[in-house]
C-alpha cells in the first residue's frame, strides 16, 4: 500500500470586520463585548492536486455588508502560482456568501458541496 499524498495547506485571509457578540449570536449575551472576525479561503496542495476550499466574497459584497476587504481571495491564489481558471476542484463547505461568493471565477472547477 502506498503512502497517502502529503499536502501543504494555505490560509488566505481576505477580509475582516469588527463586531460585537450580540451581532453574532441569537440569544442575548450578558457578557457582550468585541468579537472581531476574519475571513479566509484555503488551499490544499500536493504534488498530484490543488484543491481550493471555499471561494470567499467579492469587494462589492464585502462593502455592502460592512466588511473590510483586504484582497480578492481568488486573485491572491496567483501568489501561490495557482491560476483560478486551471483549478479542477473546489470544496464549498456551505453556501453562505463568505464561502461561496466567487464560484464563477473558477470556470473549469468541479464543485464539491
Secondary structure, DSSP 8 states (H G I E B T S, - for coil): -------EEEEEEEEEE--BHHHH-SS--TT--B--EEEEEEEEE-SS-EEEE-----HHHHHHTT-EE-S-HHHHGGGGT--GGG--EEE-S--SHHHHTTGGG-TT-EEE-
